[in-house]
Amino acid sequence: MNGQLESGNFCLLPKSSMVHVKVKEDARIVSCIFSQNIKMCSLFSLQQLQNFLPASYSYEFGCLQMNPLMNRFLCLLVDCLDQGLGCSHFHQLKRDELFLYLRAFYTKEELACFFYPILGGDMNFKDFVLANYKQVKDVKDFAEKAHLSLSTFNRRFRENFNASAHQWLVSKKVESVRRDILMSNLTFSEIADKYNFSSPNYLATFCHQHCGMSPNEMRVQGRQSSGEQDV
């Protein structure tokens, strides 16, 4: 999914997402990391937004534009951080303030669409999956780590992620392999070892099957598109 983030806009990157960013000009990015059980104010939690999703909503990556008051808040925040005000209490206060502004300046429907990827379902189960999927070998290993039967794990996974656990794990492996081919200097043998392929040939088969190209073709194409030249 491709998108462009303009100055003055902000976007949501879920915990499980892998992002490849190309910066077109000098920029400063401020990030806010938060848990999914956060309250937008004392009476309204983030999870309540799922009640305001449009019927048959289909998610597309998108951004929200900061209004003038949020922009002033951000400028002051950056000034404070530049002056070394970075204690955990300050960060918590500013995070809470940010969510108050979101609650005040945007409609519940706008916020529901914006936060759609992290709404609904069993949040404890989702957090467990997102925190542990890189450490498991396969679905059976995942179910054992969750202390669930394989059938129960698969059922809960589909309920929460709208995909089979096997399909989802393969898609995450494809993302990780593609990222290392395109964005690292690891050799193909090192990448094969990292992702438990028995040899670079099996890595090549995996790439052909899921990406339609060999690892070398992917790396060459990636460098050409980013303007890199071999020396």
C-alpha positions in Angstrom: 0.0 0.0 0.0 1.6 3.3 -1.1 0.9 6.7 0.4 2.4 10.2 0.6 2.7 12.1 3.8 2.7 15.8 3.3 3.9 18.4 5.7 1.3 19.1 8.4 -0.3 15.7 8.1 0.0 12.7 10.4 -0.6 8.9 9.9 -1.0 5.7 11.9 1.5 2.9 11.6 0.3 -0.2 13.4 2.7 -2.2 15.5 3.0 -5.0 12.9 3.5 -2.8 9.9 6.8 -2.7 8.0 7.5 0.7 6.4 9.8 1.7 3.6 10.1 5.5 3.6 11.6 7.7 0.8 12.3 11.3 2.0 12.0 13.8 -0.8 13.3 16.8 1.1 14.6 17.7 4.5 12.0 16.8 7.1 11.5 16.4 10.8 9.2 13.6 12.0 7.7 13.4 15.5 6.4 10.0 16.6 4.0 9.0 19.4 4.0 5.4 20.6 0.9 4.3 22.4 -1.0 1.2 23.6 -4.4 0.2 22.2 -6.2 0.6 25.5 -5.5 4.3 25.8 -8.4 6.7 26.6 -9.0 9.7 24.4 -10.5 11.4 27.5 -11.7 10.2 30.9 -15.0 9.0 29.4 -14.0 7.7 25.9 -11.6 4.9 25.1 -10.0 4.3 21.7 -11.8 1.0 21.3 -15.2 2.7 21.4 -14.4 4.1 18.0 -15.3 0.8 16.3 -19.0 1.7 16.9 -18.6 4.7 14.5 -17.2 2.9 11.5 -19.2 3.3 8.3 -21.1 0.2 7.1 -19.0 -2.1 5.0 -15.9 0.1 5.5 -12.8 -1.0 3.5 -9.5 0.4 4.9 -7.2 2.4 2.9 -4.0 4.0 4.1 -4.7 7.7 4.8 -3.6 10.7 6.7 -5.3 13.4 8.8 -4.4 17.1 8.6 -3.3 19.0 11.7 -5.4 22.0 12.4 -3.7 25.2 13.5 -4.1 24.5 17.3 -2.5 21.0 16.9 0.3 22.5 14.9 1.0 25.0 17.7 1.0 22.1 20.2 3.5 20.2 18.0 5.8 23.2 17.6 5.9 23.8 21.4 6.5 20.0 21.9 9.5 20.1 19.6 10.9 23.2 21.3 10.6 21.4 24.7 12.3 18.3 23.4 15.1 20.3 21.9 15.6 21.9 25.3 16.1 18.5 26.8 12.7 18.1 28.5 12.3 14.4 27.9 11.3 12.6 31.1 8.7 9.9 31.0 6.1 11.9 32.9 6.4 14.7 30.3 6.0 12.3 27.4 2.9 10.8 29.1 1.3 14.2 29.6 1.9 15.2 26.0 0.6 11.9 24.7 -2.6 12.4 26.7 -2.9 16.0 25.5 -2.5 14.9 21.9 -5.4 12.4 22.3 -7.6 15.1 23.9 -7.0 17.2 20.8 -7.8 14.3 18.5 -11.1 13.8 20.4 -11.9 17.5 20.3 -11.0 18.4 16.7 -12.0 15.4 14.6 -15.3 13.6 14.3 -15.7 10.1 15.7 -16.2 8.8 12.1 -12.9 10.4 11.0 -11.1 8.9 14.0 -12.7 5.5 13.5 -11.4 5.3 9.9 -8.0 6.5 10.9 -7.6 4.0 13.8 -9.3 1.2 11.9 -6.3 -1.2 11.8 -6.1 -1.4 15.6 -9.8 -1.5 16.5 -11.9 -4.4 17.6 -11.3 -8.0 18.5 -9.4 -9.5 21.4 -6.7 -6.8 22.1 -4.7 -9.0 24.5 -4.5 -11.8 21.8 -3.6 -9.2 19.1 -0.8 -7.8 21.3 0.5 -11.3 22.0 0.7 -12.1 18.3 2.3 -8.8 17.3 4.9 -9.1 20.1 5.9 -12.7 19.4 5.4 -13.6 15.7 9.1 -12.9 14.9 10.2 -15.6 17.4 8.1 -18.5 16.2 8.9 -21.1 13.6 5.4 -22.0 12.5 1.7 -21.9 13.5 2.1 -25.0 15.8 5.0 -23.3 17.6 2.8 -20.1 17.9 -0.1 -22.0 19.4 2.2 -23.8 21.9 3.7 -20.4 22.9 0.1 -19.1 23.5 -0.8 -22.2 25.5 -3.7 -22.9 23.2 -4.7 -25.9 21.1 -3.9 -25.5 17.4 -7.6 -25.4 16.4 -8.4 -22.7 19.1 -5.4 -20.6 18.1 -6.3 -20.8 14.4 -9.9 -19.8 15.2 -9.0 -16.9 17.4 -6.4 -15.7 14.9 -8.9 -15.6 12.0 -11.4 -13.8 14.2 -8.9 -11.1 15.0 -6.8 -10.8 11.8 -9.3 -11.9 9.1 -6.7 -14.3 7.7 -5.3 -17.7 8.5 -2.3 -17.7 10.8 -0.3 -19.5 8.2 -1.1 -17.0 5.5 -0.4 -14.1 7.8 3.0 -15.5 9.0 4.0 -16.1 5.4 3.1 -12.5 4.4 5.2 -11.2 7.3 8.1 -13.3 6.3 7.8 -12.0 2.7 7.9 -8.4 4.0 10.9 -9.1 6.2 12.9 -10.9 3.5 12.0 -8.2 0.9 13.2 -5.5 3.4 16.5 -7.2 4.0 17.1 -7.7 0.3 16.3 -4.1 -0.6 17.5 -2.2 2.4 20.5 -4.1 3.9 23.9 -5.2 2.7 23.4 -8.8 3.9 24.5 -11.4 1.5 21.9 -13.8 0.2 23.5 -16.6 2.2 23.2 -14.5 5.3 19.5 -13.7 4.6 18.9 -17.4 3.9 20.4 -18.3 7.3 18.5 -15.5 9.1 15.1 -16.8 7.9 15.9 -20.5 8.3 16.1 -21.4 4.6 18.3 -24.4 4.1 20.3 -22.7 1.3 20.3 -19.6 -0.9 18.5 -21.7 -3.5 15.5 -22.1 -1.3 15.5 -18.4 -0.6 15.5 -17.8 -4.4 12.5 -20.2 -4.8 10.7 -18.4 -2.0 11.3 -15.0 -3.7 10.2 -16.3 -7.1 7.0 -17.8 -5.6 6.0 -14.7 -3.6 7.7 -11.7 -5.3 8.0 -13.0 -8.9 11.8 -12.3 -9.0 15.1 -13.7 -7.8 16.7 -12.0 -4.8 19.4 -10.6 -7.1 16.7 -9.1 -9.5 14.9 -7.6 -6.5 18.1 -6.0 -5.2 19.1 -4.6 -8.6 15.7 -3.2 -9.2 15.5 -1.7 -5.7 18.9 0.1 -6.2 17.9 1.4 -9.6 14.6 2.8 -8.3 16.4 4.5 -5.4 19.0 6.0 -7.8 22.0 4.0 -6.4 24.8 3.1 -8.7 27.2 0.1 -8.4 30.8 1.2 -8.2 
